[in-house]
Amino acid sequence: MNAPRQGLFASLLIVSFAFHTFLLVVATTHQLNENRASQGQLMTTQLVTDSLSELEPANTVSLALLANRYATNPSVASIRILDSKKQVLATSGMAKTRQGEIFVRDALQNEKNVGTVEITLIKPSIGEILRTQWLAILVSFLIHAFLWLAYRAIARPTRSEFLARMNHEARLKHEIQQLTEALEAEKANHTIAMSQVQQQAQIKAKPEPKVLPSTTLENDREVIALNIQYYDPKQLMNTVNQSVSLPYFNLCQIFLNKSIELCAQHFKLNSKDFTVHQEFNQNGALVSIDAEKPNAAQSILMIGSVFQLLSEVLYKRYREDKRFVLQTRCAVTNSVEAMQLDALEAADRLVNHLIAKEMALYLSNDQLKHIDECYQLVALPNPTNVLTRHSFMINGMNNDCAELAQSIRTEILKGKKNSTASESTS
């Protein structure tokens, strides 16, 4: 059980140690520069005073002895004593090749320049400074090492936390495994249902004089539409092949079908009351219900809420397994007469104004009264037209609705079969 992000913490400690060593070198260099400046001025002043009597007339032997005596100082690189004509009278120094800081002072006697004294003081290198500060650097290293060990001991998760995380991961893995098994079990039913739909479509395709009025009547009927789309700002959908996307779409469709079945049962509706206009593909899914049905708005909003919870579970699990997955967004609308949009078109437009995990709605005032106590609504930001100006985003639910959504989500994840499943496949 390692501490979380201990690699990042170790990197921060390394940077801190390097920065601390850098500041130590800078501070030491600054202090040595100040000391060298004061020492150079003092030595040149003293040497001028001592050699003044020997400069005129010039006594090179005495000046050489005097220079050698000053050169015994370990910080002195070289010394030169010159006459008034800049000719060298005496030189000394144990490290004449070393670079350093040169201090020059003229020797004045009765306001007359009788010579010049030049003293070069050694300027220590970075390596020499580090050797002199080895103890401070070692102490800094020990402190940072202690912080590293302390972090590993303090931030390490307890056994109970580790077991809780492992249990959570195991539970999610088991839920996904159940969903995968349910997907395999539903493939046969899905194939049968598709064949039945194709047969019904072929029957409806036969020319009958009375079909047109019936269809027109159905299109004129007011419905509430639910549009579920994938939030894909990076266009990842175009980068995967069908062998990856189709099983993912099928699993999302199973989630949607189960949500419709259980929500319909709770609101005393039939799953046949909901029309799936578009099953899950790269453009999402589209569902509608007759607005005249009792609890139509509540039921279709609950379907969207439950599916969002299921989508979030699937997203977290697939991301852990490094598998293709996208987050979703939902919109529930009825028709918009001012823009001449039916419910399906309005839902498709509204959902494009949302980002991941968001859900918005556009309903009439009477429908809003039925859901106002259950959902917390906020105005859609930055409206641009009639649709967005009168739309709301769902910002939360009360306890009863939240518990209902969680219970339906849990029942679906456990793979429980509902009695309405037989009706939907018949």
Buried (B, 14 or more C-beta within 10 A) or exposed (E): EEBEEBEEBBEBBEEBBEEBBEEBBEEBBEEBEEEBEEBBEEBBEBBBEBBBEBBBEBBEEBBBEBBBEBBEBEBBBBBBBBBBEEEEBBBBBBBEEBEBBBBEBEBEEEEEEBBBBBBBBBBBEEEEBBEEBEEBBEEBEEBBEEBBEEBBEEEBBEEEEEEEEEEEEEEBEEBBEBBEEBBEEBEEBBEEBEEEEEEEEEEEEEEEEEEEEEEEEEEEEEBBBBBBBBBBEEEEBEEEEEEEBEBBBBBBBBBBBBBBBBBBBBBEBEBEBBEBEBBBBEEBBBBBBBBEBEBBBBBBBBBBBBBBBBBBBBBEBBEEEEEBBBBBBBBBBBBBEEEEBBBBBBBBBBBEBBEBBBBBBBBBEEBBEBBEEBBBBEEBEEEEEBBBEBBBBBEEBEEEBBEBBBEBBEBBBEBEEBEBBEEBBE
